[in-house]
């Protein structure tokens, strides 16, 4: 355990080394241990306030849910799983849209996030980068880094200097929220997945000096909690003691890595390739970082899905409850003590914040859906696993034994890993199929050594069954609050001590037989249900049963064993009462209820349970405190009956079915504005930015007279528009264009008002080269090319040395036949103001370069009184871009969490999928990029708080027709999911400033 006396603390704080970067001396802390003694660790586990904790964490990025009042909802749903920690990234590009202009206010403020975590009883792992990856635009890097000449993620002085302002500001915010200051942050991860390199890297790779610089930035900002790293694979980089060029300055306090063993092939959701189960974890960890506990800082909880994919529902099948049973329990078999599930809640890539490789949804197939629903079975399975570890402290100090076939079972088809106690008699056995892919069940018996000698299990007859794609915990000599389970083949959900009684809940899967043995002098009695064989064997009471959907209860002295099937166990919750000491929460009740239990508390003699319902269900409360006399759910008093033997309270939770009325969007009063006035003869582009830079720091070599890279002029996000002026000779017949906008981007070209052609895009294409035929041109006449390019986000920068984030967006090359390149003079625009963005509330990434966006017409109350009528369902009859705007009122039932989704119908023309793309705007927030010809996303959830559920909402659609015949929406609907009656307070609206005329808008 890393605890130090004060003298050593001062010595460590003073111990430093000096390095030179860019001619300046840099003092680097050698080791952060000793800066505080609240969060410590050893080779077994993290230790907080002296208490060992299994860190069961889920990844949640608040920037993907821009309604701060809903962050508590996600935290409570994570807490309800039995988790104690959330890990989060920070998206630098959202906070520093221009160099030196750091802004973290409103929906981007961090204090409400930290406060919500504290209220929910969740601790945090901060992951501020500066590089995060995370399927975010630029991997979290702001677009202006494309103008930095030095290599990204290296010791290049201009890159390091560019990170300083961000690191100082976000570091200070995190420092204030550390547990040492009464906040929720217990660990910080500098950098992310610094594992792979390509080509020549400034300073070499891996570079301890670079990593030390990043560490120092956060220490200088006041961060004192331990640093943890996240290797992209189990490579051992910067584990304690890792030496690079004779120094350990880059090493972290705790080593960790990530793992996505099933990959991201959501197109084949039932395929588990052979060899993908990582059985090497424990041995590798012992080689790489034996002095620290085993940490999986990202373990697969879902999958990203690319443009043209098959959608996140398929990802949720690939990474479903069976995956959790087999792969997470394989992690436990490796002795993992920190397990962070990426993602636990994915959210939405609203407002252009995602990378080019993915679409608007970031549902990720995770346990909590994009609409914050918890109706995937994987959520319930995860709850079973987390709650078991929460009540199994012996696991944290257990040693990992060998993994064998047949030694502990009579079947060579079963693989078993034994974890045996250090200072504890408890042993854990994790069983799985030797061929983990198997869909068929296998039968087996156990042969285990216990404190009562060797035991063949089951003792009372029958055989055990391991279903296909399943894995199980078996335990021996397991302590249940002073009573010892000699063994249990049934998996344990939880146990609690309630006064003089002990309650143990076990479960099994369908068609299984199980056996449990309790060391006792008492006689076991079946007090509820039937079908359990009970026999006294020596000093034990043995229970043997076949799994049934009917609950059974057996009393063994003061121990009450609740025997459930897995589906029934899914409906059990273990909410914690608030605890008065400093870490966690131990006192709880056990509640059988419905959809979600959020929290439990007492008020005088009343027991209050808050939660959510989607149907009428029974409620049972085990362990109500002796001081309470009444039961309340969501504030309403409930009549209940009491079981005189178990003390269990029973009542009914009635679901009040609401009346949900939504508008028919096709009947609304839609208005129309030409969103591409640039192709009109009279258009004046004198206020546009001149593309006059003859050089660029971008590593993509210029082949044009001046740079036509958007970021060279401060245009880093959304649609880019270029206008090329020339005087014709009459000999021009074609133009060649090489454009780049990232995966699934599209482009369109006009000559004056004449449509020349489009690249409608395909999922795999990052760039496109095309030659367009021109009409006959008149010598001496002035012409203008208008080129519209969709920027789908900046590439990530996962591999150090490639600077792939700098892949430019815009025109890479062009050639007008029989003319020199210099004879075209170019102008360009993106979002109004570029990096000096106008909408400070919705942030630097929300808007692009289309006319309506530059004007601010996407915001509430645009100046539409004189706009003509026009609906996106009618569309436009020629290539172009149209802006459609309307408003509607909602008056939805109070006290319900009602998921709402905008749905686009796929449009076909003459049997062919139409080439168009659209953007969805809700109260000024861009909440959807729809590509009709690529997909897969057609449904776009928008949360309450962006939508006003009790007032007027402003809706807009930008429709970009990429075919000569124009385009229209086949349908556009607003649909509700299952209304959830909830104790959650309705969220306040995120700030949605209304339209005001913009100075300098063009």
Protein Blocks (a to p, Z undefined) as FASTA:
>chain_A
ZZddfklmmmmmmpccdddeehiacdddfblghjackbgcdfkbcceehiacdddddddd
fkloccfklmmmmmmmmmmnopabdcddddfklmmmbghiacdehjlbfklmmmmmmmno
pacdddehjangjopghhlpafklmmpmbdghiabfklmmmmmmmmmmmmmmmmmmpmkl
opabfbdcedehilbcehjdehiaadfklmmmmmmmmmmnopabdcddddfbdnhpaiah
iagehiaklpcfbdcddddfkljafklmmbccehkacfklmmmmmmmmmmbccddfbccf
bdcddehiabjklmmmmmmmklmmmmmmmmmmnopabdcdddfblbjaehhlacfkbcfb
lnlopabdfkopakbfklmmmmmmmmmmmmmmklmmpccddddehklpcbfkbccddddd
ehiabdcdddddfblmbmbdcddddddddfkopadddfkgpjddddehiaddddehiaee
hiacfbafbdcfbdcdehjbccddddddehiacddddddfbdcddfedehiacddehjac
cddddddfbdcdddehjaccddddfklmmmpccdddddfblnhjfbdcddddffbcfbdc
dehjaccdddddfbdcddddehiafkbcbdceehiacdddddfklopacddddddddddd
dddfklpccddddfblmlpmklccklpccdfbfbdfbfbdcfbfbdcbfklnopaghjdd
dddddddehlacbdcddddebehiacdddehjbcfbdcebpfklmbdcdddddddddehi
acddddddddebjadfkbghjlmmmpccdjfbdcdehiafklpccdddddehijmcfblm
nojklpccbfklmnopmpghiafklpccddfklopabecdddddddddddddehiacddd
dddddddeehiacdddddddeehiacbdcdfknombfbdcddehjacckbccdddddddd
fbfkbpadfbacdddddddddfbdcddddddddddddehiZZ
